[in-house]
Amino acid sequence: MPGFIKPNSFQNFLHPIKTRIAPTPSGFLHAGNIFSFVITAGLARDLGAKVLLRIDDLDQDRVREPYLNNIFETLRLLEIDWTEGPADTDDFMANWTQLSRLDYYNQTLEALKNSGLVFACNCSRKQVGETNNGIYPGTCLNKKIDLDRDDVCWRWKPSITEQVYLQDYAKGTICHSFIESQQHFVIRKKDGMPAYHLASVLDDNYYKVNLIVRGADLYESTLLQLHLAKSIGLTSLEKSIFFHHPIITDASGQKLSKSAGALSIRSMQVKFKDNNKIFEQLSTQLQLTRKINNWFDLYLGYKEKNSHLFS
């Protein structure tokens, strides 16, 4: 269980404040994505923060141009603005893709290789999934497999026993034990690309993001990334503020996902023929009573109903 130490007024030590909207172009955006965007944009307006549009496209096998276009179409449809980042798909591909930062990622990977903080693992996803309830048990930890082999990923070597400190938006500093299931997490994938956690940490440092809004389902990822950032000397992330919002679920209580065919904003637009109807649908899912005309109304309605998350 986490321990709460003391509240912090982050406005006193974060200047300027910058947050980010960070979709992945692996499917059409759905209601859960939009809810996260709305919370991010609303907090930014409340705090006078800049908003970076950061599109995570390292997983090139899943990236499709229609999905990229859908990000810009949806944000403009809902009139959610950003102050930094690509203007459209062409601008993104020319100037903002994560592929343009590969040298930056690889510098850190090379340093980790030389530091002895990673080990090579040739286990398949199936092998990991079939053992220890899907939790990687350290199978290759002491095998001394060559890091330069083509068929290996790199995993974090040290066992993590220390507490992780997290700056929570409403609760202040939280002290939390590291999640056992995240031990020996992947740093570099078998295709040689940096894994999500490393790329995310490096990108937030690169763009000087210090207010990170994400779903509560990614809380464990936050703990992992904070540990990683501290270990590689990115002290700025330790000072960042995190806001973990509840996730929107479907009628069966399952998290909305692109892969599961969750109702997309694109299909909602075709169905309703009216932008306001989209917000009404989101309002219904969130069980709000306020009349909703735009994304900021949706934010205010959610904030009023869930004031404990924002105080």
TIROPA-485645 format. One record per residue (C-alpha): chain; x, y, z. Coordinates in Angstrom, 1 decimal, always signed. Example, Ala and Ser with C-alpha at 12.3 -4.5 7.8 and 13.67 -1.06 7.14 Angstrom:
<drenzas>
<drenza 'A',<+12.3,-4.5,+7.8>>
<drenza 'A',<+13.7,-1.1,+7.1>>
</drenzas>
This chain:
<drenzas>
<drenza 'A',<+0.0,+0.0,+0.0>>
<drenza 'A',<+1.2,+3.5,-0.7>>
<drenza 'A',<+2.1,+5.9,+2.1>>
<drenza 'A',<+1.1,+9.5,+1.9>>
<drenza 'A',<+3.8,+11.9,+3.2>>
<drenza 'A',<+2.7,+15.4,+2.8>>
<drenza 'A',<+0.8,+17.6,+0.3>>
<drenza 'A',<+2.8,+19.8,-2.1>>
<drenza 'A',<+1.7,+22.9,-3.8>>
<drenza 'A',<+3.4,+22.1,-7.1>>
<drenza 'A',<+2.6,+25.5,-8.5>>
<drenza 'A',<+5.4,+26.7,-6.3>>
<drenza 'A',<+8.2,+24.7,-7.9>>
<drenza 'A',<+7.1,+23.9,-11.5>>
<drenza 'A',<+7.6,+26.7,-13.9>>
<drenza 'A',<+6.7,+26.7,-16.6>>
<drenza 'A',<+4.1,+23.9,-16.5>>
<drenza 'A',<+3.9,+21.7,-19.5>>
<drenza 'A',<+1.7,+18.7,-20.1>>
<drenza 'A',<+1.2,+16.4,-23.1>>
<drenza 'A',<-1.4,+14.6,-25.1>>
<drenza 'A',<+0.3,+11.3,-26.2>>
<drenza 'A',<-1.8,+9.1,-28.4>>
<drenza 'A',<-0.5,+6.1,-30.3>>
<drenza 'A',<-1.6,+5.8,-34.0>>
<drenza 'A',<-2.4,+2.1,-33.7>>
<drenza 'A',<-6.2,+2.4,-34.2>>
<drenza 'A',<-9.0,+5.0,-34.3>>
<drenza 'A',<-9.4,+7.0,-31.1>>
<drenza 'A',<-12.2,+6.0,-28.8>>
<drenza 'A',<-14.1,+7.6,-25.9>>
<drenza 'A',<-11.4,+6.6,-23.4>>
<drenza 'A',<-8.8,+8.5,-25.4>>
<drenza 'A',<-10.9,+11.6,-25.6>>
<drenza 'A',<-11.7,+11.5,-21.9>>
<drenza 'A',<-8.0,+11.5,-21.2>>
<drenza 'A',<-7.4,+14.4,-23.7>>
<drenza 'A',<-10.2,+16.4,-22.0>>
<drenza 'A',<-8.7,+16.0,-18.5>>
<drenza 'A',<-5.3,+17.0,-19.8>>
<drenza 'A',<-6.6,+20.0,-21.7>>
<drenza 'A',<-8.8,+21.1,-18.7>>
<drenza 'A',<-5.9,+20.9,-16.2>>
<drenza 'A',<-3.7,+22.8,-18.6>>
<drenza 'A',<-6.3,+25.6,-18.9>>
<drenza 'A',<-6.8,+25.7,-15.1>>
<drenza 'A',<-3.0,+26.0,-14.5>>
<drenza 'A',<-1.9,+28.0,-17.5>>
<drenza 'A',<+0.1,+25.1,-18.8>>
<drenza 'A',<+1.5,+24.5,-22.3>>
<drenza 'A',<+0.2,+21.4,-24.1>>
<drenza 'A',<+2.5,+19.3,-26.2>>
<drenza 'A',<+1.0,+16.9,-28.8>>
<drenza 'A',<+3.4,+13.9,-28.7>>
<drenza 'A',<+2.5,+11.0,-30.9>>
<drenza 'A',<+4.1,+7.7,-30.0>>
<drenza 'A',<+4.9,+5.9,-33.2>>
<drenza 'A',<+7.8,+3.7,-32.4>>
<drenza 'A',<+5.8,+0.5,-32.9>>
<drenza 'A',<+5.9,+0.9,-36.7>>
<drenza 'A',<+4.2,-2.5,-37.3>>
<drenza 'A',<+0.9,-1.0,-36.0>>
<drenza 'A',<+1.2,+2.5,-37.3>>
<drenza 'A',<-1.2,+3.4,-40.2>>
<drenza 'A',<-1.7,+6.8,-41.9>>
<drenza 'A',<-5.5,+6.8,-41.4>>
<drenza 'A',<-4.8,+6.4,-37.6>>
<drenza 'A',<-2.4,+9.3,-37.7>>
<drenza 'A',<-4.9,+11.5,-39.6>>
<drenza 'A',<-7.6,+10.5,-37.1>>
<drenza 'A',<-5.6,+12.1,-34.2>>
<drenza 'A',<-5.6,+15.5,-35.9>>
<drenza 'A',<-9.2,+15.2,-37.2>>
<drenza 'A',<-10.5,+14.2,-33.7>>
<drenza 'A',<-8.7,+17.0,-31.8>>
<drenza 'A',<-9.9,+19.6,-34.3>>
<drenza 'A',<-13.4,+18.1,-34.3>>
<drenza 'A',<-13.5,+18.5,-30.5>>
<drenza 'A',<-11.7,+21.8,-30.6>>
<drenza 'A',<-9.0,+20.7,-28.2>>
<drenza 'A',<-5.9,+22.8,-28.9>>
<drenza 'A',<-2.2,+22.2,-28.3>>
<drenza 'A',<+0.6,+24.7,-28.1>>
<drenza 'A',<+3.5,+22.6,-29.2>>
<drenza 'A',<+3.9,+19.7,-31.6>>
<drenza 'A',<+2.9,+18.8,-35.2>>
<drenza 'A',<+0.2,+20.7,-37.1>>
<drenza 'A',<-0.8,+17.8,-39.2>>
<drenza 'A',<+0.3,+14.4,-40.4>>
<drenza 'A',<+2.9,+15.7,-42.9>>
<drenza 'A',<+4.4,+18.0,-40.3>>
<drenza 'A',<+4.6,+15.1,-37.9>>
<drenza 'A',<+6.4,+12.8,-40.3>>
<drenza 'A',<+8.8,+15.5,-41.3>>
<drenza 'A',<+9.6,+16.9,-37.8>>
<drenza 'A',<+8.1,+15.1,-34.9>>
<drenza 'A',<+8.1,+11.4,-35.3>>
<drenza 'A',<+9.9,+9.4,-32.6>>
<drenza 'A',<+12.0,+7.9,-35.4>>
<drenza 'A',<+13.8,+11.3,-35.7>>
<drenza 'A',<+14.9,+10.8,-32.1>>
<drenza 'A',<+16.5,+7.4,-32.5>>
<drenza 'A',<+20.0,+8.7,-32.0>>
<drenza 'A',<+18.8,+10.2,-28.7>>
<drenza 'A',<+17.4,+6.9,-27.5>>
<drenza 'A',<+20.3,+4.9,-28.7>>
<drenza 'A',<+22.8,+7.1,-26.7>>
<drenza 'A',<+21.0,+6.0,-23.6>>
<drenza 'A',<+20.8,+2.4,-24.7>>
<drenza 'A',<+24.6,+2.4,-25.4>>
<drenza 'A',<+25.2,+3.9,-21.9>>
<drenza 'A',<+23.0,+1.3,-20.3>>
<drenza 'A',<+24.9,-1.5,-22.2>>
<drenza 'A',<+28.2,-0.2,-20.9>>
<drenza 'A',<+27.0,+0.3,-17.4>>
<drenza 'A',<+26.0,-3.3,-16.8>>
<drenza 'A',<+22.4,-2.4,-15.8>>
<drenza 'A',<+20.8,-4.5,-18.5>>
<drenza 'A',<+21.0,-8.2,-19.6>>
<drenza 'A',<+20.0,-10.0,-22.8>>
<drenza 'A',<+16.9,-12.2,-22.8>>
<drenza 'A',<+15.9,-14.5,-25.7>>
<drenza 'A',<+12.6,-15.7,-24.1>>
<drenza 'A',<+9.6,-15.4,-26.3>>
<drenza 'A',<+6.4,-13.7,-25.2>>
<drenza 'A',<+4.7,-17.2,-25.2>>
<drenza 'A',<+7.4,-18.6,-22.9>>
<drenza 'A',<+7.0,-15.6,-20.5>>
<drenza 'A',<+3.2,-15.9,-20.6>>
<drenza 'A',<+3.2,-19.6,-19.8>>
<drenza 'A',<+5.4,-19.3,-16.7>>
<drenza 'A',<+4.8,-17.7,-13.3>>
<drenza 'A',<+1.3,-16.2,-14.2>>
<drenza 'A',<+2.9,-14.2,-17.1>>
<drenza 'A',<+5.4,-12.5,-14.8>>
<drenza 'A',<+9.0,-12.7,-16.0>>
<drenza 'A',<+10.9,-14.8,-13.5>>
<drenza 'A',<+14.5,-13.7,-14.5>>
<drenza 'A',<+15.1,-16.8,-16.7>>
<drenza 'A',<+18.0,-15.3,-18.5>>
<drenza 'A',<+19.4,-13.1,-15.7>>
<drenza 'A',<+22.5,-15.2,-15.2>>
<drenza 'A',<+22.9,-16.7,-18.6>>
<drenza 'A',<+25.3,-14.0,-19.9>>
<drenza 'A',<+23.8,-13.9,-23.3>>
<drenza 'A',<+25.6,-11.6,-25.7>>
<drenza 'A',<+23.7,-8.2,-25.8>>
<drenza 'A',<+24.6,-7.8,-29.5>>
<drenza 'A',<+22.7,-10.9,-30.6>>
<drenza 'A',<+19.9,-10.3,-33.1>>
<drenza 'A',<+17.3,-12.4,-31.3>>
<drenza 'A',<+17.4,-10.8,-27.8>>
<drenza 'A',<+15.7,-8.0,-25.9>>
<drenza 'A',<+17.4,-6.1,-23.1>>
<drenza 'A',<+15.9,-6.2,-19.6>>
<drenza 'A',<+16.6,-4.2,-16.5>>
<drenza 'A',<+19.1,-6.2,-14.4>>
<drenza 'A',<+19.1,-5.0,-10.8>>
<drenza 'A',<+16.3,-6.3,-8.5>>
<drenza 'A',<+14.4,-3.2,-7.3>>
<drenza 'A',<+13.8,-3.1,-3.6>>
<drenza 'A',<+13.7,+0.6,-2.8>>
<drenza 'A',<+10.6,+2.7,-2.4>>
<drenza 'A',<+9.5,+4.9,-5.3>>
<drenza 'A',<+8.4,+8.5,-4.6>>
<drenza 'A',<+5.6,+10.0,-6.7>>
<drenza 'A',<+4.2,+13.5,-6.8>>
<drenza 'A',<+0.5,+13.1,-7.0>>
<drenza 'A',<-1.7,+16.1,-8.1>>
<drenza 'A',<-4.2,+15.9,-5.2>>
<drenza 'A',<-2.4,+13.9,-2.5>>
<drenza 'A',<+1.2,+15.3,-2.6>>
<drenza 'A',<+4.2,+13.0,-2.2>>
<drenza 'A',<+3.4,+9.3,-2.2>>
<drenza 'A',<+5.9,+6.7,-1.1>>
<drenza 'A',<+5.1,+3.3,-2.8>>
<drenza 'A',<+6.8,-0.1,-2.9>>
<drenza 'A',<+7.9,-1.2,-6.4>>
<drenza 'A',<+5.6,-3.6,-8.1>>
<drenza 'A',<+7.0,-7.1,-8.0>>
<drenza 'A',<+5.5,-8.0,-11.4>>
<drenza 'A',<+7.5,-5.3,-13.1>>
<drenza 'A',<+11.0,-6.5,-12.1>>
<drenza 'A',<+13.4,-7.0,-15.0>>
<drenza 'A',<+11.3,-4.9,-17.3>>
<drenza 'A',<+12.2,-4.6,-21.0>>
<drenza 'A',<+14.4,-1.7,-22.0>>
<drenza 'A',<+15.1,-2.6,-25.7>>
<drenza 'A',<+12.9,-4.8,-27.8>>
<drenza 'A',<+14.1,-7.6,-30.0>>
<drenza 'A',<+13.9,-5.4,-33.1>>
<drenza 'A',<+16.5,-3.1,-31.6>>
<drenza 'A',<+14.0,-0.3,-30.8>>
<drenza 'A',<+13.7,+1.3,-27.4>>
<drenza 'A',<+10.9,-0.1,-25.4>>
<drenza 'A',<+7.9,+2.1,-24.5>>
<drenza 'A',<+9.0,+2.9,-21.0>>
<drenza 'A',<+12.4,+4.1,-21.9>>
<drenza 'A',<+11.2,+6.2,-24.9>>
<drenza 'A',<+8.4,+7.7,-22.8>>
<drenza 'A',<+10.8,+8.8,-20.1>>
<drenza 'A',<+13.3,+10.2,-22.5>>
<drenza 'A',<+10.7,+12.1,-24.5>>
<drenza 'A',<+9.2,+13.7,-21.4>>
<drenza 'A',<+12.7,+14.8,-20.4>>
<drenza 'A',<+13.5,+16.0,-24.0>>
<drenza 'A',<+10.3,+18.1,-24.2>>
<drenza 'A',<+10.5,+19.2,-20.5>>
<drenza 'A',<+7.1,+17.8,-19.6>>
<drenza 'A',<+6.4,+18.1,-15.9>>
<drenza 'A',<+2.6,+17.4,-15.6>>
<drenza 'A',<+1.7,+13.9,-16.7>>
<drenza 'A',<-1.9,+12.9,-17.1>>
<drenza 'A',<-2.7,+9.2,-17.7>>
<drenza 'A',<-5.2,+6.5,-16.8>>
<drenza 'A',<-5.2,+4.8,-13.4>>
<drenza 'A',<-4.5,+1.6,-15.2>>
<drenza 'A',<-1.0,+3.0,-15.9>>
<drenza 'A',<-0.1,+3.6,-12.3>>
<drenza 'A',<+2.4,+0.7,-12.2>>
<drenza 'A',<+4.0,+2.1,-15.4>>
<drenza 'A',<+4.5,+5.4,-13.6>>
<drenza 'A',<+6.3,+3.7,-10.7>>
<drenza 'A',<+8.5,+1.9,-13.2>>
<drenza 'A',<+9.3,+5.0,-15.2>>
<drenza 'A',<+10.1,+7.0,-12.1>>
<drenza 'A',<+12.6,+4.3,-11.0>>
<drenza 'A',<+14.1,+4.2,-14.5>>
<drenza 'A',<+14.4,+8.0,-14.7>>
<drenza 'A',<+16.1,+8.2,-11.3>>
<drenza 'A',<+18.5,+5.4,-12.3>>
<drenza 'A',<+19.6,+7.1,-15.5>>
<drenza 'A',<+19.9,+10.5,-13.9>>
<drenza 'A',<+16.8,+12.2,-15.2>>
<drenza 'A',<+16.0,+14.0,-12.0>>
<drenza 'A',<+13.5,+16.3,-13.7>>
<drenza 'A',<+10.9,+13.5,-13.9>>
<drenza 'A',<+11.1,+12.9,-10.1>>
<drenza 'A',<+9.7,+16.5,-9.7>>
<drenza 'A',<+6.9,+16.0,-12.2>>
<drenza 'A',<+3.3,+15.9,-11.1>>
<drenza 'A',<+1.1,+12.9,-12.0>>
<drenza 'A',<-2.6,+12.8,-12.4>>
<drenza 'A',<-4.1,+9.3,-12.7>>
<drenza 'A',<-7.7,+9.5,-13.8>>
<drenza 'A',<-10.2,+6.7,-13.6>>
<drenza 'A',<-10.7,+4.8,-16.9>>
<drenza 'A',<-13.9,+4.7,-18.9>>
<drenza 'A',<-15.3,+1.2,-19.2>>
<drenza 'A',<-17.9,-0.5,-21.5>>
<drenza 'A',<-21.2,-2.0,-20.4>>
<drenza 'A',<-19.4,-5.1,-19.1>>
<drenza 'A',<-16.9,-3.1,-17.0>>
<drenza 'A',<-14.0,-3.8,-19.4>>
<drenza 'A',<-11.5,-1.0,-20.3>>
<drenza 'A',<-12.2,+0.5,-23.7>>
<drenza 'A',<-9.5,-0.5,-26.2>>
<drenza 'A',<-8.7,+0.0,-29.9>>
<drenza 'A',<-8.0,-3.7,-30.4>>
<drenza 'A',<-11.3,-4.7,-28.8>>
<drenza 'A',<-13.3,-2.5,-31.3>>
<drenza 'A',<-14.4,+0.1,-28.8>>
<drenza 'A',<-16.8,+2.7,-30.1>>
<drenza 'A',<-14.5,+5.2,-31.9>>
<drenza 'A',<-15.0,+8.9,-32.2>>
<drenza 'A',<-15.1,+8.5,-36.0>>
<drenza 'A',<-18.1,+6.1,-35.8>>
<drenza 'A',<-19.8,+8.3,-33.2>>
<drenza 'A',<-19.5,+11.3,-35.6>>
<drenza 'A',<-21.1,+9.2,-38.4>>
<drenza 'A',<-23.9,+8.0,-36.0>>
<drenza 'A',<-24.8,+11.3,-34.4>>
<drenza 'A',<-24.1,+13.9,-37.2>>
<drenza 'A',<-23.6,+16.5,-34.4>>
<drenza 'A',<-20.5,+17.2,-32.3>>
<drenza 'A',<-22.6,+18.1,-29.3>>
<drenza 'A',<-24.1,+14.6,-29.4>>
<drenza 'A',<-20.6,+13.1,-29.0>>
<drenza 'A',<-20.1,+15.1,-25.8>>
<drenza 'A',<-23.6,+14.1,-24.6>>
<drenza 'A',<-22.6,+10.4,-25.2>>
<drenza 'A',<-19.4,+10.9,-23.2>>
<drenza 'A',<-21.4,+12.7,-20.5>>
<drenza 'A',<-23.8,+9.8,-20.2>>
<drenza 'A',<-20.9,+7.3,-19.9>>
<drenza 'A',<-19.5,+9.5,-17.1>>
<drenza 'A',<-22.9,+9.9,-15.4>>
<drenza 'A',<-22.8,+13.7,-15.4>>
<drenza 'A',<-25.9,+15.9,-15.0>>
<drenza 'A',<-24.5,+19.2,-16.3>>
<drenza 'A',<-25.5,+20.2,-19.8>>
<drenza 'A',<-22.6,+19.6,-22.0>>
<drenza 'A',<-21.9,+21.7,-25.1>>
<drenza 'A',<-18.1,+21.4,-25.5>>
<drenza 'A',<-15.1,+19.6,-24.2>>
<drenza 'A',<-14.6,+22.2,-21.4>>
<drenza 'A',<-18.1,+21.7,-20.2>>
<drenza 'A',<-17.3,+18.0,-20.0>>
<drenza 'A',<-14.2,+18.7,-18.0>>
<drenza 'A',<-16.0,+21.0,-15.6>>
<drenza 'A',<-18.8,+18.5,-15.1>>
<drenza 'A',<-16.4,+15.7,-14.3>>
<drenza 'A',<-14.4,+17.9,-12.0>>
<drenza 'A',<-17.4,+19.0,-10.0>>
<drenza 'A',<-18.5,+15.4,-9.6>>
<drenza 'A',<-15.0,+14.2,-8.7>>
<drenza 'A',<-13.6,+17.1,-6.7>>
<drenza 'A',<-11.5,+14.8,-4.6>>
<drenza 'A',<-9.3,+14.1,-7.6>>
<drenza 'A',<-8.6,+17.7,-8.2>>
<drenza 'A',<-8.3,+19.3,-4.7>>
</drenzas>
